[in-house]
Amino acid sequence: MWHVFCLLLIMFIVSGCDTVRYFSADRSDKEKREQLEKERLDWQIKYAETQYRAGEIDRATYNRIRRQHGLAPAN
């Protein structure tokens, strides 16, 4: 039982409060929903850039992600 509790505690800490805030947000407020979606898209772009710089994804994959978000491909 102690192992399960520790595992759940670690998962909660690692997942971060942004995930909880995203899922618990009031979806009826259009402006807040749009803001959360914009923040999520910004995070996806930053995460893809981090993966590209770390060598986890290649340039073609990084450029595909950028194009999906309406950005020009990186040189």
SULFENZI-V108105 format. One record per pair of residues at least 12 apart in sequence whose C-alpha atoms are under 10 Angstrom apart, sorted by the first residue. I is the first residue (numbers start at 1). J is the second residue. D is the distance in Angstrom with one decimal. If there is no record, write none. Layout:
i->I j->J d->D
i->I j->J d->D
This chain:
i->18 j->36 d->10.0
i->18 j->40 d->9.9
i->21 j->36 d->9.3
i->22 j->36 d->6.8
i->22 j->37 d->9.0
i->22 j->39 d->9.7
i->22 j->40 d->8.9
i->23 j->36 d->9.9
i->41 j->69 d->7.6
i->42 j->69 d->9.0
i->44 j->65 d->8.5
i->44 j->66 d->9.4
i->44 j->69 d->9.2
i->45 j->62 d->8.9
i->45 j->65 d->7.3
i->45 j->66 d->6.8
i->45 j->68 d->9.7
i->45 j->69 d->7.8
i->45 j->71 d->9.6
i->48 j->61 d->8.7
i->48 j->62 d->6.2
i->48 j->63 d->9.3
i->48 j->65 d->7.2
i->48 j->66 d->8.4
i->49 j->62 d->7.0
i->49 j->63 d->9.6
i->49 j->65 d->9.4
i->49 j->66 d->9.1
i->49 j->74 d->10.0
i->50 j->62 d->9.8
i->59 j->73 d->9.1
i->59 j->74 d->7.9
i->59 j->75 d->8.7
i->60 j->73 d->8.9
i->60 j->74 d->9.3
i->62 j->74 d->8.0
i->63 j->75 d->8.9
